[in-house]
Amino acid sequence: MKKIIKNRSWIITTVTIIATLAIMLIALYANSVTVKVNSLNLRTGPAVTYSVKEKINKGERLQVISRKNDWIKVISHHREIGWVASWLVENSSIKHVSSLSEATIVIDPGHGGSDSGALSTKGKEEKHYTLIFANKLANDLRAKGARVILTRDTDKTVALSKRPDIAIKNSASAFISIHFDSSDTANDATGFTTYYYHPGRSRALAQSVDSGLDNLALDNRGVEFGNFLVIRDNSVPAILIEGGYINNDNDFKKIDSAAYQDQYAQDVTTGLANYFKSNG
């Protein structure tokens, strides 16, 4: 009888250990992610500006420790601890990772809602075109793998002070505000301008994006300092692009054309890619 009880106790203990191990393995598997892209960067911190510790191959599983700003702190190869961009692990359709694809970019379509912005000579409102350009730029950036946040995605009013706050709260890598210029006299000025407020990274971002805009079919007025709230009260690299004079009939023909809109989105995307390649 004692032998039977002893054996039974041993069996119960063994089953308990096996069940505990199974639960632990299931928990570990559930709290892990599978890499879906090639050469995923494991960084020392939760942003593209942190250094790369190692590359992780597609198909590898990573143990999740914590999350911050849409970055995941993980254990790789059972030894290395670092951070990976969650959107490149969980929902990505891109094949190769770049510094642009690891970036969080806030796009700010100027005006909206009760604020129409400037008017063309035919009464067309600036707010309508800033949203068109923003959506095209967002689509191009997302196709490259970037995480994109718009300050507005419909015709609604968004307070100026709230726009930089969105970038700051989301620890954005860059903030791009889209506008169209207007002169006191119709047809008196032409071309596009890229503005920055803060020297350093914001100025570098402006220069990089502006250099990519030379394909646009309007005069490039260059990079200038601009005292605009959305870039002044912003702690992330921030620029404002005036993409042409909306009350210049020739400029407006370009602004209203799909070809110009598409080229603008491609060129800003290229400028951002170059910026992050140099400053990531």
Stockholm file with secondary structure:
# STOCKHOLM 1.0

chainA/1-280         MKKIIKNRSWIITTVTIIATLAIMLIALYANSVTVKVNSLNLRTGPAVTYSVKEKINKGERLQVISRKNDWIKVISHHREIGWVASWLVENSSIKHVSSLSEATIVIDPGHGGSDSGALSTKGKEEKHYTLIFANKLANDLRAKGARVILTRDTDKTVALSKRPDIAIKNSASAFISIHFDSSDTANDATGFTTYYYHPGRSRALAQSVDSGLDNLALDNRGVEFGNFLVIRDNSVPAILIEGGYINNDNDFKKIDSAAYQDQYAQDVTTGLANYFKSNG
#=GR chainA/1-280 SS CHHHHHHHHHHHHHHHHHHHHHHHHHHHHHTEEECCSBSEEEESSSSTTSCEEEEECTTCEEEEEEEETTEEEEEETTTEEEEEEHHHHHSCCCSBCCTTTTCEEEEEECCBTTBCCCBCTTCCBHHHHHHHHHHHHHHHHHHTTCEEEESCSSSCCCCTTHHHHHHHHTTCSEEEEEEEECCSSTTSCCCEEEEESSTTHHHHHHHHHHHGGGGSSSCEEEEEECCCHHHHTCSSCEEEEEEEETTSHHHHHHHTSHHHHHHHHHHHHHHHHHHHHHHC
#=GC SS_cons         CHHHHHHHHHHHHHHHHHHHHHHHHHHHHHTEEECCSBSEEEESSSSTTSCEEEEECTTCEEEEEEEETTEEEEEETTTEEEEEEHHHHHSCCCSBCCTTTTCEEEEEECCBTTBCCCBCTTCCBHHHHHHHHHHHHHHHHHHTTCEEEESCSSSCCCCTTHHHHHHHHTTCSEEEEEEEECCSSTTSCCCEEEEESSTTHHHHHHHHHHHGGGGSSSCEEEEEECCCHHHHTCSSCEEEEEEEETTSHHHHHHHTSHHHHHHHHHHHHHHHHHHHHHHC
//
